[in-house]
């Protein structure tokens, strides 16, 4: 019985990662809150003040996030994710991103998990 229960629990969590879920920034000086929802199907949706502004697909290998979105003319972004505070907060460290606008925004972005 224990083996069956352990196997079932293991199957439920295969493919899940620390990134899946809703993340938001603290309010910026102008009051804007940036957020993103990383879904289990490897898609994401980004928003500012609850208004969608970007969608895309991602992969996460270890702590390296690779993604493409509907901005930056389809340029791929690669970032190292630094999780901290018990995996409830994160920062993005650029590895390779030719989109300077996106790179500048993500490099200073700090997000917390929304529970």
KAMOUR-V927093 format. One record per helix or strand. SS is the DSSP state (h for helix, s for strand). FROM is the first residue (numbers start at 1). TO is the last residue. Records with the same first field share a line. If there is no record, write none. Layout:
SS=FROM-TO  FROM-TO
This chain:
h=2-13  72-74  100-107
s=21-24  34-38  43-48  51-61  64-69  77-84  89-97  110-113
